[in-house]
Amino acid sequence: MTDLATGSVQDQITARLTATLVPTQLTVVNESGLHAGHMGDDGTGETHFRVEVETPQFEGLNRVARQRLVNQALAELLSTKIHALAIKARAPGEI
């Protein structure tokens, strides 16, 4: 099993979401370069991310409930390393 606390922040996001949500599709994009020098930029180049995740676990859930599941999976990183996270969460078959 992958260690969820090692590697780049992007790798840790990928590992945690994969382990928790078992996605059918997952894209994690580091957008920190777009925010260099802005509030929340700690100079690491790993503070701002965009996540697109598709999983059957989202079926029947509204947008807020889906985002809560993502936030729960990433809670430790959100409290220590991630300053901003944009989330697109969908169930299979949704656009």
PDB file as gemmi writes it, atoms N, CA and C in Angstrom:
CRYST1    1.000    1.000    1.000  90.00  90.00  90.00 P 1                      
ATOM      1  N   MET A   1       0.845  -1.192   0.000  1.00  0.00           N  
ATOM      2  CA  MET A   1       0.000   0.000   0.000  1.00  0.00           C  
ATOM      3  C   MET A   1       0.879   1.240   0.000  1.00  0.00           C  
ATOM      4  N   THR A   2       0.456   2.249  -0.707  1.00  0.00           N  
ATOM      5  CA  THR A   2       1.193   3.500  -0.797  1.00  0.00           C  
ATOM      6  C   THR A   2       1.143   4.232   0.534  1.00  0.00           C  
ATOM      7  N   ASP A   3       2.293   4.800   0.951  1.00  0.00           N  
ATOM      8  CA  ASP A   3       2.323   5.626   2.155  1.00  0.00           C  
ATOM      9  C   ASP A   3       1.651   6.944   1.819  1.00  0.00           C  
ATOM     10  N   LEU A   4       0.588   7.272   2.542  1.00  0.00           N  
ATOM     11  CA  LEU A   4      -0.212   8.452   2.236  1.00  0.00           C  
ATOM     12  C   LEU A   4       0.458   9.748   2.669  1.00  0.00           C  
ATOM     13  N   ALA A   5       1.584   9.670   3.377  1.00  0.00           N  
ATOM     14  CA  ALA A   5       2.224  10.874   3.912  1.00  0.00           C  
ATOM     15  C   ALA A   5       3.572  11.162   3.259  1.00  0.00           C  
ATOM     16  N   THR A   6       3.880  10.502   2.156  1.00  0.00           N  
ATOM     17  CA  THR A   6       5.165  10.747   1.506  1.00  0.00           C  
ATOM     18  C   THR A   6       4.953  11.224   0.076  1.00  0.00           C  
ATOM     19  N   GLY A   7       6.008  11.786  -0.483  1.00  0.00           N  
ATOM     20  CA  GLY A   7       5.952  12.289  -1.845  1.00  0.00           C  
ATOM     21  C   GLY A   7       5.486  13.734  -1.872  1.00  0.00           C  
ATOM     22  N   SER A   8       5.290  14.234  -3.065  1.00  0.00           N  
ATOM     23  CA  SER A   8       4.833  15.604  -3.227  1.00  0.00           C  
ATOM     24  C   SER A   8       3.415  15.727  -2.675  1.00  0.00           C  
ATOM     25  N   VAL A   9       2.981  16.935  -2.424  1.00  0.00           N  
ATOM     26  CA  VAL A   9       1.615  17.153  -1.959  1.00  0.00           C  
ATOM     27  C   VAL A   9       0.641  16.629  -3.005  1.00  0.00           C  
ATOM     28  N   GLN A  10       0.936  16.844  -4.275  1.00  0.00           N  
ATOM     29  CA  GLN A  10       0.084  16.326  -5.344  1.00  0.00           C  
ATOM     30  C   GLN A  10      -0.019  14.804  -5.259  1.00  0.00           C  
ATOM     31  N   ASP A  11       1.098  14.131  -5.016  1.00  0.00           N  
ATOM     32  CA  ASP A  11       1.078  12.672  -4.875  1.00  0.00           C  
ATOM     33  C   ASP A  11       0.276  12.238  -3.655  1.00  0.00           C  
ATOM     34  N   GLN A  12       0.400  12.991  -2.563  1.00  0.00           N  
ATOM     35  CA  GLN A  12      -0.344  12.670  -1.348  1.00  0.00           C  
ATOM     36  C   GLN A  12      -1.853  12.848  -1.561  1.00  0.00           C  
ATOM     37  N   ILE A  13      -2.233  13.899  -2.273  1.00  0.00           N  
ATOM     38  CA  ILE A  13      -3.654  14.113  -2.598  1.00  0.00           C  
ATOM     39  C   ILE A  13      -4.163  12.920  -3.410  1.00  0.00           C  
ATOM     40  N   THR A  14      -3.423  12.551  -4.435  1.00  0.00           N  
ATOM     41  CA  THR A  14      -3.806  11.431  -5.290  1.00  0.00           C  
ATOM     42  C   THR A  14      -3.947  10.148  -4.477  1.00  0.00           C  
ATOM     43  N   ALA A  15      -2.972   9.859  -3.632  1.00  0.00           N  
ATOM     44  CA  ALA A  15      -2.994   8.630  -2.828  1.00  0.00           C  
ATOM     45  C   ALA A  15      -4.172   8.609  -1.862  1.00  0.00           C  
ATOM     46  N   ARG A  16      -4.426   9.722  -1.195  1.00  0.00           N  
ATOM     47  CA  ARG A  16      -5.516   9.767  -0.206  1.00  0.00           C  
ATOM     48  C   ARG A  16      -6.880   9.651  -0.873  1.00  0.00           C  
ATOM     49  N   LEU A  17      -7.079  10.353  -1.979  1.00  0.00           N  
ATOM     50  CA  LEU A  17      -8.369  10.270  -2.663  1.00  0.00           C  
ATOM     51  C   LEU A  17      -8.580   8.887  -3.281  1.00  0.00           C  
ATOM     52  N   THR A  18      -7.518   8.289  -3.782  1.00  0.00           N  
ATOM     53  CA  THR A  18      -7.613   6.949  -4.353  1.00  0.00           C  
ATOM     54  C   THR A  18      -7.981   5.934  -3.275  1.00  0.00           C  
ATOM     55  N   ALA A  19      -7.322   6.030  -2.124  1.00  0.00           N  
ATOM     56  CA  ALA A  19      -7.580   5.083  -1.030  1.00  0.00           C  
ATOM     57  C   ALA A  19      -8.967   5.267  -0.428  1.00  0.00           C  
ATOM     58  N   THR A  20      -9.425   6.495  -0.320  1.00  0.00           N  
ATOM     59  CA  THR A  20     -10.679   6.787   0.361  1.00  0.00           C  
ATOM     60  C   THR A  20     -11.897   6.678  -0.544  1.00  0.00           C  
ATOM     61  N   LEU A  21     -11.805   7.231  -1.746  1.00  0.00           N  
ATOM     62  CA  LEU A  21     -12.979   7.327  -2.621  1.00  0.00           C  
ATOM     63  C   LEU A  21     -13.011   6.302  -3.739  1.00  0.00           C  
ATOM     64  N   VAL A  22     -11.909   5.609  -3.986  1.00  0.00           N  
ATOM     65  CA  VAL A  22     -11.807   4.611  -5.053  1.00  0.00           C  
ATOM     66  C   VAL A  22     -12.411   5.170  -6.354  1.00  0.00           C  
ATOM     67  N   PRO A  23     -11.820   6.238  -6.866  1.00  0.00           N  
ATOM     68  CA  PRO A  23     -12.396   6.911  -8.035  1.00  0.00           C  
ATOM     69  C   PRO A  23     -12.272   6.111  -9.322  1.00  0.00           C  
ATOM     70  N   THR A  24     -13.234   6.335 -10.215  1.00  0.00           N  
ATOM     71  CA  THR A  24     -13.154   5.784 -11.565  1.00  0.00           C  
ATOM     72  C   THR A  24     -12.341   6.723 -12.453  1.00  0.00           C  
ATOM     73  N   GLN A  25     -12.293   8.006 -12.075  1.00  0.00           N  
ATOM     74  CA  GLN A  25     -11.441   8.993 -12.738  1.00  0.00           C  
ATOM     75  C   GLN A  25     -10.956   9.965 -11.677  1.00  0.00           C  
ATOM     76  N   LEU A  26      -9.693  10.364 -11.797  1.00  0.00           N  
ATOM     77  CA  LEU A  26      -9.126  11.322 -10.857  1.00  0.00           C  
ATOM     78  C   LEU A  26      -8.056  12.148 -11.556  1.00  0.00           C  
ATOM     79  N   THR A  27      -8.184  13.452 -11.447  1.00  0.00           N  
ATOM     80  CA  THR A  27      -7.177  14.372 -11.958  1.00  0.00           C  
ATOM     81  C   THR A  27      -6.828  15.336 -10.837  1.00  0.00           C  
ATOM     82  N   VAL A  28      -5.541  15.463 -10.548  1.00  0.00           N  
ATOM     83  CA  VAL A  28      -5.065  16.416  -9.546  1.00  0.00           C  
ATOM     84  C   VAL A  28      -4.077  17.338 -10.246  1.00  0.00           C  
ATOM     85  N   VAL A  29      -4.376  18.637 -10.251  1.00  0.00           N  
ATOM     86  CA  VAL A  29      -3.541  19.616 -10.943  1.00  0.00           C  
ATOM     87  C   VAL A  29      -2.986  20.597  -9.932  1.00  0.00           C  
ATOM     88  N   ASN A  30      -1.673  20.753  -9.946  1.00  0.00           N  
ATOM     89  CA  ASN A  30      -1.012  21.739  -9.088  1.00  0.00           C  
ATOM     90  C   ASN A  30      -1.090  23.088  -9.794  1.00  0.00           C  
ATOM     91  N   GLU A  31      -1.862  24.005  -9.220  1.00  0.00           N  
ATOM     92  CA  GLU A  31      -2.021  25.344  -9.797  1.00  0.00           C  
ATOM     93  C   GLU A  31      -1.266  26.395  -9.004  1.00  0.00           C  
ATOM     94  N   SER A  32      -0.325  25.969  -8.187  1.00  0.00           N  
ATOM     95  CA  SER A  32       0.400  26.889  -7.309  1.00  0.00           C  
ATOM     96  C   SER A  32       1.149  27.961  -8.079  1.00  0.00           C  
ATOM     97  N   GLY A  33       1.670  27.614  -9.245  1.00  0.00           N  
ATOM     98  CA  GLY A  33       2.399  28.582 -10.050  1.00  0.00           C  
ATOM     99  C   GLY A  33       1.549  29.779 -10.453  1.00  0.00           C  
ATOM    100  N   LEU A  34       0.247  29.570 -10.532  1.00  0.00           N  
ATOM    101  CA  LEU A  34      -0.657  30.665 -10.878  1.00  0.00           C  
ATOM    102  C   LEU A  34      -0.866  31.625  -9.713  1.00  0.00           C  
ATOM    103  N   HIS A  35      -0.432  31.212  -8.523  1.00  0.00           N  
ATOM    104  CA  HIS A  35      -0.677  31.991  -7.310  1.00  0.00           C  
ATOM    105  C   HIS A  35       0.611  32.422  -6.617  1.00  0.00           C  
ATOM    106  N   ALA A  36       1.731  32.326  -7.315  1.00  0.00           N  
ATOM    107  CA  ALA A  36       3.014  32.708  -6.727  1.00  0.00           C  
ATOM    108  C   ALA A  36       2.964  34.153  -6.251  1.00  0.00           C  
ATOM    109  N   GLY A  37       3.382  34.355  -5.016  1.00  0.00           N  
ATOM    110  CA  GLY A  37       3.392  35.688  -4.440  1.00  0.00           C  
ATOM    111  C   GLY A  37       2.079  36.120  -3.829  1.00  0.00           C  
ATOM    112  N   HIS A  38       1.027  35.325  -4.015  1.00  0.00           N  
ATOM    113  CA  HIS A  38      -0.288  35.647  -3.445  1.00  0.00           C  
ATOM    114  C   HIS A  38      -0.387  35.124  -2.020  1.00  0.00           C  
ATOM    115  N   MET A  39      -1.409  35.546  -1.305  1.00  0.00           N  
ATOM    116  CA  MET A  39      -1.648  35.045   0.035  1.00  0.00           C  
ATOM    117  C   MET A  39      -1.774  33.525  -0.009  1.00  0.00           C  
ATOM    118  N   GLY A  40      -1.148  32.859   0.933  1.00  0.00           N  
ATOM    119  CA  GLY A  40      -1.207  31.411   1.005  1.00  0.00           C  
ATOM    120  C   GLY A  40      -0.063  30.731   0.290  1.00  0.00           C  
ATOM    121  N   ASP A  41       0.681  31.464  -0.516  1.00  0.00           N  
ATOM    122  CA  ASP A  41       1.846  30.904  -1.188  1.00  0.00           C  
ATOM    123  C   ASP A  41       2.991  30.871  -0.189  1.00  0.00           C  
ATOM    124  N   ASP A  42       3.403  29.665   0.197  1.00  0.00           N  
ATOM    125  CA  ASP A  42       4.488  29.537   1.174  1.00  0.00           C  
ATOM    126  C   ASP A  42       5.844  29.333   0.525  1.00  0.00           C  
ATOM    127  N   GLY A  43       5.904  29.433  -0.794  1.00  0.00           N  
ATOM    128  CA  GLY A  43       7.167  29.296  -1.507  1.00  0.00           C  
ATOM    129  C   GLY A  43       7.512  27.871  -1.897  1.00  0.00           C  
ATOM    130  N   THR A  44       6.714  26.898  -1.480  1.00  0.00           N  
ATOM    131  CA  THR A  44       7.008  25.502  -1.805  1.00  0.00           C  
ATOM    132  C   THR A  44       6.570  25.127  -3.214  1.00  0.00           C  
ATOM    133  N   GLY A  45       5.650  25.898  -3.787  1.00  0.00           N  
ATOM    134  CA  GLY A  45       5.102  25.545  -5.088  1.00  0.00           C  
ATOM    135  C   GLY A  45       4.069  24.440  -4.989  1.00  0.00           C  
ATOM    136  N   GLU A  46       3.582  24.178  -3.766  1.00  0.00           N  
ATOM    137  CA  GLU A  46       2.593  23.125  -3.556  1.00  0.00           C  
ATOM    138  C   GLU A  46       1.536  23.567  -2.547  1.00  0.00           C  
ATOM    139  N   THR A  47       0.769  24.583  -2.904  1.00  0.00           N  
ATOM    140  CA  THR A  47      -0.231  25.114  -1.983  1.00  0.00           C  
ATOM    141  C   THR A  47      -1.622  25.238  -2.593  1.00  0.00           C  
ATOM    142  N   HIS A  48      -1.714  25.282  -3.906  1.00  0.00           N  
ATOM    143  CA  HIS A  48      -2.989  25.506  -4.595  1.00  0.00           C  
ATOM    144  C   HIS A  48      -3.229  24.362  -5.592  1.00  0.00           C  
ATOM    145  N   PHE A  49      -4.385  23.701  -5.467  1.00  0.00           N  
ATOM    146  CA  PHE A  49      -4.657  22.538  -6.304  1.00  0.00           C  
ATOM    147  C   PHE A  49      -6.087  22.551  -6.827  1.00  0.00           C  
ATOM    148  N   ARG A  50      -6.260  21.867  -7.952  1.00  0.00           N  
ATOM    149  CA  ARG A  50      -7.586  21.627  -8.528  1.00  0.00           C  
ATOM    150  C   ARG A  50      -7.753  20.117  -8.640  1.00  0.00           C  
ATOM    151  N   VAL A  51      -8.882  19.609  -8.174  1.00  0.00           N  
ATOM    152  CA  VAL A  51      -9.162  18.184  -8.184  1.00  0.00           C  
ATOM    153  C   VAL A  51     -10.448  17.935  -8.959  1.00  0.00           C  
ATOM    154  N   GLU A  52     -10.400  16.976  -9.869  1.00  0.00           N  
ATOM    155  CA  GLU A  52     -11.602  16.489 -10.547  1.00  0.00           C  
ATOM    156  C   GLU A  52     -11.682  15.007 -10.220  1.00  0.00           C  
ATOM    157  N   VAL A  53     -12.769  14.616  -9.558  1.00  0.00           N  
ATOM    158  CA  VAL A  53     -12.885  13.235  -9.106  1.00  0.00           C  
ATOM    159  C   VAL A  53     -14.265  12.686  -9.440  1.00  0.00           C  
ATOM    160  N   GLU A  54     -14.273  11.465  -9.971  1.00  0.00           N  
ATOM    161  CA  GLU A  54     -15.508  10.757 -10.286  1.00  0.00           C  
ATOM    162  C   GLU A  54     -15.494   9.449  -9.514  1.00  0.00           C  
ATOM    163  N   THR A  55     -16.556   9.200  -8.760  1.00  0.00           N  
ATOM    164  CA  THR A  55     -16.656   7.951  -8.004  1.00  0.00           C  
ATOM    165  C   THR A  55     -18.117   7.588  -7.780  1.00  0.00           C  
ATOM    166  N   PRO A  56     -18.418   6.294  -7.759  1.00  0.00           N  
ATOM    167  CA  PRO A  56     -19.786   5.868  -7.460  1.00  0.00           C  
ATOM    168  C   PRO A  56     -20.244   6.315  -6.063  1.00  0.00           C  
ATOM    169  N   GLN A  57     -19.306   6.595  -5.175  1.00  0.00           N  
ATOM    170  CA  GLN A  57     -19.657   7.036  -3.826  1.00  0.00           C  
ATOM    171  C   GLN A  57     -20.422   8.364  -3.830  1.00  0.00           C  
ATOM    172  N   PHE A  58     -20.348   9.112  -4.927  1.00  0.00           N  
ATOM    173  CA  PHE A  58     -21.036  10.399  -5.016  1.00  0.00           C  
ATOM    174  C   PHE A  58     -22.485  10.274  -5.499  1.00  0.00           C  
ATOM    175  N   GLU A  59     -22.890   9.083  -5.928  1.00  0.00           N  
ATOM    176  CA  GLU A  59     -24.249   8.909  -6.441  1.00  0.00           C  
ATOM    177  C   GLU A  59     -25.264   9.263  -5.361  1.00  0.00           C  
ATOM    178  N   GLY A  60     -26.227  10.092  -5.730  1.00  0.00           N  
ATOM    179  CA  GLY A  60     -27.286  10.486  -4.820  1.00  0.00           C  
ATOM    180  C   GLY A  60     -26.914  11.593  -3.842  1.00  0.00           C  
ATOM    181  N   LEU A  61     -25.667  12.070  -3.902  1.00  0.00           N  
ATOM    182  CA  LEU A  61     -25.225  13.140  -3.008  1.00  0.00           C  
ATOM    183  C   LEU A  61     -25.235  14.474  -3.738  1.00  0.00           C  
ATOM    184  N   ASN A  62     -25.549  15.552  -3.013  1.00  0.00           N  
ATOM    185  CA  ASN A  62     -25.482  16.880  -3.615  1.00  0.00           C  
ATOM    186  C   ASN A  62     -24.030  17.371  -3.641  1.00  0.00           C  
ATOM    187  N   ARG A  63     -23.818  18.500  -4.260  1.00  0.00           N  
ATOM    188  CA  ARG A  63     -22.468  19.056  -4.426  1.00  0.00           C  
ATOM    189  C   ARG A  63     -21.761  19.246  -3.093  1.00  0.00           C  
ATOM    190  N   VAL A  64     -22.445  19.784  -2.106  1.00  0.00           N  
ATOM    191  CA  VAL A  64     -21.826  20.047  -0.806  1.00  0.00           C  
ATOM    192  C   VAL A  64     -21.405  18.748  -0.121  1.00  0.00           C  
ATOM    193  N   ALA A  65     -22.247  17.737  -0.160  1.00  0.00           N  
ATOM    194  CA  ALA A  65     -21.914  16.450   0.454  1.00  0.00           C  
ATOM    195  C   ALA A  65     -20.709  15.812  -0.238  1.00  0.00           C  
ATOM    196  N   ARG A  66     -20.634  15.944  -1.543  1.00  0.00           N  
ATOM    197  CA  ARG A  66     -19.494  15.405  -2.289  1.00  0.00           C  
ATOM    198  C   ARG A  66     -18.204  16.123  -1.893  1.00  0.00           C  
ATOM    199  N   GLN A  67     -18.279  17.442  -1.811  1.00  0.00           N  
ATOM    200  CA  GLN A  67     -17.089  18.208  -1.437  1.00  0.00           C  
ATOM    201  C   GLN A  67     -16.663  17.892  -0.005  1.00  0.00           C  
ATOM    202  N   ARG A  68     -17.621  17.639   0.866  1.00  0.00           N  
ATOM    203  CA  ARG A  68     -17.278  17.260   2.238  1.00  0.00           C  
ATOM    204  C   ARG A  68     -16.493  15.954   2.271  1.00  0.00           C  
ATOM    205  N   LEU A  69     -16.886  14.989   1.449  1.00  0.00           N  
ATOM    206  CA  LEU A  69     -16.150  13.727   1.395  1.00  0.00           C  
ATOM    207  C   LEU A  69     -14.710  13.942   0.936  1.00  0.00           C  
ATOM    208  N   VAL A  70     -14.528  14.793  -0.061  1.00  0.00           N  
ATOM    209  CA  VAL A  70     -13.177  15.109  -0.532  1.00  0.00           C  
ATOM    210  C   VAL A  70     -12.399  15.811   0.582  1.00  0.00           C  
ATOM    211  N   ASN A  71     -13.016  16.795   1.207  1.00  0.00           N  
ATOM    212  CA  ASN A  71     -12.346  17.531   2.287  1.00  0.00           C  
ATOM    213  C   ASN A  71     -11.992  16.622   3.458  1.00  0.00           C  
ATOM    214  N   GLN A  72     -12.854  15.669   3.784  1.00  0.00           N  
ATOM    215  CA  GLN A  72     -12.559  14.723   4.866  1.00  0.00           C  
ATOM    216  C   GLN A  72     -11.352  13.863   4.516  1.00  0.00           C  
ATOM    217  N   ALA A  73     -11.286  13.419   3.275  1.00  0.00           N  
ATOM    218  CA  ALA A  73     -10.167  12.583   2.847  1.00  0.00           C  
ATOM    219  C   ALA A  73      -8.845  13.343   2.899  1.00  0.00           C  
ATOM    220  N   LEU A  74      -8.922  14.659   2.712  1.00  0.00           N  
ATOM    221  CA  LEU A  74      -7.712  15.491   2.659  1.00  0.00           C  
ATOM    222  C   LEU A  74      -7.556  16.380   3.893  1.00  0.00           C  
ATOM    223  N   ALA A  75      -8.282  16.101   4.960  1.00  0.00           N  
ATOM    224  CA  ALA A  75      -8.335  16.982   6.137  1.00  0.00           C  
ATOM    225  C   ALA A  75      -6.954  17.350   6.675  1.00  0.00           C  
ATOM    226  N   GLU A  76      -6.087  16.380   6.830  1.00  0.00           N  
ATOM    227  CA  GLU A  76      -4.755  16.663   7.374  1.00  0.00           C  
ATOM    228  C   GLU A  76      -3.968  17.600   6.456  1.00  0.00           C  
ATOM    229  N   LEU A  77      -4.026  17.348   5.170  1.00  0.00           N  
ATOM    230  CA  LEU A  77      -3.306  18.199   4.218  1.00  0.00           C  
ATOM    231  C   LEU A  77      -3.911  19.598   4.160  1.00  0.00           C  
ATOM    232  N   LEU A  78      -5.220  19.686   4.260  1.00  0.00           N  
ATOM    233  CA  LEU A  78      -5.883  20.998   4.237  1.00  0.00           C  
ATOM    234  C   LEU A  78      -5.506  21.831   5.464  1.00  0.00           C  
ATOM    235  N   SER A  79      -5.229  21.181   6.568  1.00  0.00           N  
ATOM    236  CA  SER A  79      -4.879  21.920   7.781  1.00  0.00           C  
ATOM    237  C   SER A  79      -3.395  22.242   7.868  1.00  0.00           C  
ATOM    238  N   THR A  80      -2.576  21.602   7.026  1.00  0.00           N  
ATOM    239  CA  THR A  80      -1.127  21.806   7.140  1.00  0.00           C  
ATOM    240  C   THR A  80      -0.433  22.282   5.864  1.00  0.00           C  
ATOM    241  N   LYS A  81      -0.871  21.820   4.698  1.00  0.00           N  
ATOM    242  CA  LYS A  81      -0.105  22.077   3.476  1.00  0.00           C  
ATOM    243  C   LYS A  81      -0.881  22.756   2.351  1.00  0.00           C  
ATOM    244  N   ILE A  82      -2.162  22.475   2.236  1.00  0.00           N  
ATOM    245  CA  ILE A  82      -2.954  23.003   1.125  1.00  0.00           C  
ATOM    246  C   ILE A  82      -3.622  24.298   1.553  1.00  0.00           C  
ATOM    247  N   HIS A  83      -3.394  25.353   0.779  1.00  0.00           N  
ATOM    248  CA  HIS A  83      -4.041  26.633   1.058  1.00  0.00           C  
ATOM    249  C   HIS A  83      -5.373  26.751   0.311  1.00  0.00           C  
ATOM    250  N   ALA A  84      -5.405  26.272  -0.927  1.00  0.00           N  
ATOM    251  CA  ALA A  84      -6.616  26.396  -1.742  1.00  0.00           C  
ATOM    252  C   ALA A  84      -6.842  25.107  -2.523  1.00  0.00           C  
ATOM    253  N   LEU A  85      -8.118  24.694  -2.582  1.00  0.00           N  
ATOM    254  CA  LEU A  85      -8.479  23.473  -3.286  1.00  0.00           C  
ATOM    255  C   LEU A  85      -9.790  23.700  -4.035  1.00  0.00           C  
ATOM    256  N   ALA A  86      -9.718  23.607  -5.360  1.00  0.00           N  
ATOM    257  CA  ALA A  86     -10.925  23.666  -6.191  1.00  0.00           C  
ATOM    258  C   ALA A  86     -11.345  22.222  -6.477  1.00  0.00           C  
ATOM    259  N   ILE A  87     -12.637  21.954  -6.309  1.00  0.00           N  
ATOM    260  CA  ILE A  87     -13.124  20.579  -6.425  1.00  0.00           C  
ATOM    261  C   ILE A  87     -14.241  20.494  -7.460  1.00  0.00           C  
ATOM    262  N   LYS A  88     -14.100  19.541  -8.382  1.00  0.00           N  
ATOM    263  CA  LYS A  88     -15.196  19.146  -9.267  1.00  0.00           C  
ATOM    264  C   LYS A  88     -15.439  17.681  -8.962  1.00  0.00           C  
ATOM    265  N   ALA A  89     -16.600  17.375  -8.386  1.00  0.00           N  
ATOM    266  CA  ALA A  89     -16.910  16.028  -7.948  1.00  0.00           C  
ATOM    267  C   ALA A  89     -18.160  15.543  -8.656  1.00  0.00           C  
ATOM    268  N   ARG A  90     -18.074  14.369  -9.277  1.00  0.00           N  
ATOM    269  CA  ARG A  90     -19.227  13.848 -10.001  1.00  0.00           C  
ATOM    270  C   ARG A  90     -19.311  12.320  -9.836  1.00  0.00           C  
ATOM    271  N   ALA A  91     -20.509  11.811 -10.049  1.00  0.00           N  
ATOM    272  CA  ALA A  91     -20.740  10.377 -10.083  1.00  0.00           C  
ATOM    273  C   ALA A  91     -20.544   9.900 -11.520  1.00  0.00           C  
ATOM    274  N   PRO A  92     -20.268   8.621 -11.715  1.00  0.00           N  
ATOM    275  CA  PRO A  92     -20.117   8.099 -13.085  1.00  0.00           C  
ATOM    276  C   PRO A  92     -21.346   8.428 -13.936  1.00  0.00           C  
ATOM    277  N   GLY A  93     -21.089   8.835 -15.164  1.00  0.00           N  
ATOM    278  CA  GLY A  93     -22.161   9.166 -16.106  1.00  0.00           C  
ATOM    279  C   GLY A  93     -22.576  10.621 -16.085  1.00  0.00           C  
ATOM    280  N   GLU A  94     -22.114  11.381 -15.092  1.00  0.00           N  
ATOM    281  CA  GLU A  94     -22.417  12.807 -15.037  1.00  0.00           C  
ATOM    282  C   GLU A  94     -21.351  13.580 -15.791  1.00  0.00           C  
ATOM    283  N   ILE A  95     -21.714  14.771 -16.239  1.00  0.00           N  
ATOM    284  CA  ILE A  95     -20.766  15.627 -16.949  1.00  0.00           C  
ATOM    285  C   ILE A  95     -20.255  16.697 -16.016  1.00  0.00           C  
TER     286      ILE A  95                                                      
END                                                                             
